[in-house]
Amino acid sequence: MTTDLASWKRFEGPPTAVMPSPRWVRVKLGDTVVADSRRALLLAWYGPGRLPTYCFPPSDVRTEALQPRDDAEGEGFLVAHDVVSDEVSVPCGATLFRGVPDDLAPLEGHWTFAWDSGLTWLEEATEVHVHARDPSKRVDVVPSERHVEVAIDGQVVASSRRPRALFETWLPTRWYLPPEDVREDLLVPTTTSTRCPYKGTARYWSVLVGDQEHRDVVWSYPDPIPECPGVKGLLCFFNEKVDITLDGEPQPRPVTPWS
């Protein structure tokens, strides 16, 4: 499952922002450190191919490990480079900001790197995945007493009066349910796994209703990141793909990257 906000052309996030980051940020290729900075800039931008990332001043980058490419496609001010070491290389693993528009002026001459592409990103001593975390985005998990009912093809597959509501900036409310309140006999585990920098690594299930398999409509975070413990072990359904009734009132299916 690869769909994310970076591929959703209808996504309208906040305006692009460039801000200093207090974090010590590093990028490694194998054992080779290719960027190491305590003065990286956080670029928070959204849209096709865009998610928040850290950008490094050239003095904090091993530019000798970066080789320019002439065949890479991209915007004019984003210059693709390969990241190369003695053992391995990552094609288009680095990007140079050159000739940037006015709203990105602080990034002129800076570098950023690809995420989850063979390079390792570190914030302080912690490995991070997918993209940098945007400080303007919140993820709150709140216990609720609402009655949440989930149906697929008219079949009730979950009913709970003890959900946890997850409120995530720019996204629909997600309802995380105790496994005991879900028809686990209808769940079929899949090999799908996704990562979220705000929650952790999710595993997925399909739901089998009659002879119809609804692929990867349920997920759970068995071991969420320390900042998001409230969803641990709970099950959540894609609002976009199932019918949810909240306190007796049917909810419209939201339009998101996962619709």
C-alpha positions in Angstrom: 0.0 0.0 0.0 1.8 3.1 -1.2 -0.9 5.7 -1.4 0.0 8.8 0.7 -0.5 12.5 0.8 2.3 13.1 -1.6 0.4 11.4 -4.4 -3.0 13.1 -3.7 -3.5 16.0 -6.1 -6.6 17.2 -4.3 -4.8 17.5 -0.9 -4.9 21.0 0.4 -2.5 21.3 3.3 -1.1 24.4 4.9 1.0 26.9 3.0 4.6 25.9 2.3 6.9 26.9 5.2 10.6 26.8 5.8 11.8 26.9 9.4 14.9 26.2 11.5 14.9 22.9 13.3 16.5 22.4 16.8 17.1 18.7 16.0 20.3 17.0 15.2 19.6 15.4 11.8 21.8 12.9 9.9 21.5 10.8 6.7 23.5 7.7 6.2 24.2 5.3 3.3 25.2 2.1 5.0 27.8 3.1 7.4 28.7 6.3 5.5 27.3 9.6 6.9 26.4 11.7 3.9 24.8 14.6 5.8 25.2 15.7 9.5 23.7 18.9 10.7 22.5 20.7 13.9 21.2 23.6 11.8 19.0 21.8 9.2 16.0 23.6 7.9 12.6 21.9 8.0 10.7 22.3 4.7 7.0 21.7 5.3 5.3 21.3 1.9 2.6 19.1 0.5 1.3 18.0 -2.8 2.2 15.6 -5.6 5.7 14.2 -4.7 6.0 16.6 -1.7 6.1 15.8 2.0 8.0 17.5 4.8 11.7 17.0 4.8 14.9 18.3 6.3 17.3 20.4 4.2 21.0 20.6 4.9 23.5 23.5 4.2 26.2 22.4 1.8 28.9 22.5 4.5 27.1 19.8 6.4 26.9 17.4 3.4 29.5 15.1 1.9 29.0 16.4 -1.6 31.8 14.2 -2.9 29.4 11.3 -2.4 26.8 12.9 -4.7 26.8 12.6 -8.5 24.5 14.8 -10.7 22.2 13.2 -13.2 21.2 14.5 -16.5 18.3 12.1 -17.1 16.2 12.7 -14.0 12.9 14.4 -14.3 11.8 17.1 -11.9 11.1 20.8 -11.3 13.8 23.2 -12.6 15.0 24.2 -9.1 15.2 20.6 -7.9 18.4 19.0 -9.2 18.6 15.3 -8.7 21.8 13.5 -7.8 22.8 9.9 -7.1 24.2 9.0 -3.6 27.2 6.8 -4.1 29.6 4.9 -1.8 32.1 2.2 -2.4 29.6 -0.5 -1.8 26.2 0.8 -3.0 24.4 3.7 -4.6 20.9 5.2 -4.4 19.8 6.7 -7.7 18.2 10.1 -7.3 18.7 9.8 -3.6 19.8 13.5 -3.2 18.3 16.7 -4.4 20.0 20.1 -4.6 17.9 23.3 -4.4 19.3 25.6 -7.0 17.6 28.7 -8.4 14.7 28.4 -6.0 11.5 30.6 -6.1 11.2 33.5 -3.7 9.1 31.6 -1.1 11.9 29.0 -0.8 14.8 31.5 -0.7 16.4 30.2 2.5 16.9 26.8 0.8 19.1 28.1 -2.0 22.2 25.7 -2.2 20.7 23.3 0.4 20.4 19.6 0.0 17.7 17.1 0.9 17.5 13.3 0.5 15.1 10.6 -0.4 13.2 8.8 2.4 12.8 5.0 2.8 14.9 4.5 -0.4 18.0 2.8 1.0 19.2 5.8 3.0 18.8 6.0 6.8 17.5 9.2 8.5 18.2 9.9 12.1 16.7 12.6 14.4 19.0 12.7 17.4 19.6 9.0 18.0 16.3 7.8 16.6 15.7 6.4 13.1 12.8 8.1 11.4 10.8 7.0 8.4 8.5 8.3 5.6 9.1 12.0 6.1 10.0 14.7 8.7 7.3 15.5 11.2 5.6 18.8 10.7 5.3 20.7 14.0 2.0 22.3 12.7 0.4 18.9 12.6 -1.2 17.2 15.7 -2.2 13.7 16.4 -4.5 13.3 19.4 -6.0 10.1 20.7 -9.0 10.5 22.9 -11.1 7.9 24.7 -14.8 8.2 23.7 -18.2 6.8 24.7 -19.7 7.2 21.2 -21.4 4.1 19.7 -19.4 3.3 16.5 -20.8 0.7 14.2 -19.0 -0.5 11.0 -20.8 -2.3 8.2 -19.6 -3.7 4.9 -22.1 -4.8 2.2 -24.8 -4.5 4.9 -23.0 -6.8 7.3 -22.1 -5.4 10.7 -18.5 -6.2 11.3 -17.8 -4.1 14.4 -19.8 -2.4 17.1 -18.2 -0.5 20.0 -19.2 1.9 22.8 -15.6 2.3 23.9 -13.7 3.5 20.9 -10.7 5.8 20.8 -11.0 8.8 18.5 -7.8 9.8 16.7 -7.8 13.4 15.5 -5.1 14.0 12.9 -4.7 17.4 11.3 -6.2 17.6 7.8 -7.6 14.0 7.9 -10.9 12.5 8.9 -11.4 11.3 12.5 -10.3 7.6 12.8 -12.1 5.3 15.2 -9.8 2.7 16.9 -11.8 -0.2 18.3 -10.9 -2.9 20.8 -10.5 -6.3 19.0 -13.2 -7.8 21.2 -15.7 -5.4 19.5 -14.7 -6.5 16.0 -15.8 -9.6 14.1 -12.3 -11.0 14.1 -13.7 -14.2 12.5 -14.2 -12.1 9.3 -10.6 -10.7 9.3 -8.0 -12.1 7.0 -4.4 -11.0 7.7 -2.5 -9.7 4.7 1.2 -9.0 4.1 0.6 -5.2 3.8 2.6 -3.0 6.1 2.8 0.8 6.1 4.8 3.4 8.1 3.6 6.7 9.6 6.1 9.1 11.2 3.4 10.1 13.7 2.1 6.7 14.7 4.5 3.9 13.7 4.3 0.7 11.6 0.8 -0.7 10.8 -0.2 -4.2 9.8 -3.4 -4.9 7.8 -6.3 -7.2 7.4 -8.9 -7.7 4.7 -12.6 -8.4 5.6 -14.4 -11.4 4.1 -18.1 -10.8 3.7 -19.7 -13.8 2.0 -17.4 -14.6 -0.9 -16.3 -10.9 -1.3 -12.9 -9.9 0.1 -12.5 -6.3 0.9 -8.7 -5.8 0.8 -6.7 -4.0 3.5 -9.6 -2.1 5.0 -8.5 -2.7 8.6 -5.2 -1.8 10.3 -3.6 -1.7 13.7 -0.4 -0.4 15.3 0.9 -3.3 17.4 3.9 -1.3 18.6 3.3 2.4 18.0 5.9 5.1 18.5 6.3 6.3 22.1 4.4 9.5 21.3 1.3 7.7 20.3 0.6 4.9 22.8 -3.2 5.3 22.8 -3.8 3.2 19.6 -1.7 0.2 20.6 -3.4 -3.0 19.6 -6.6 -1.4 18.5 -8.3 -2.0 15.1 -9.3 0.8 12.7 -11.4 0.7 9.5 -10.9 3.0 6.5 -13.9 5.4 6.7 -13.5 5.8 2.9 -14.2 2.1 2.3 -16.8 1.0 4.9 -20.1 2.3 6.2 -19.7 3.9 9.6 -22.7 4.8 11.9 -21.9 7.1 14.8 -24.5 7.3 17.6 -27.1 6.0 15.1 -26.3 8.5 12.4 -24.7 7.2 9.2 -21.5 9.0 8.3 -20.6 10.1 4.8 -17.5 8.5 3.3 -14.7 11.1 3.3 -12.7 11.8 0.1 -9.0 11.4 0.9 -5.9 9.8 -0.7 -7.3 6.4 0.5 -10.7 6.7 -1.2 
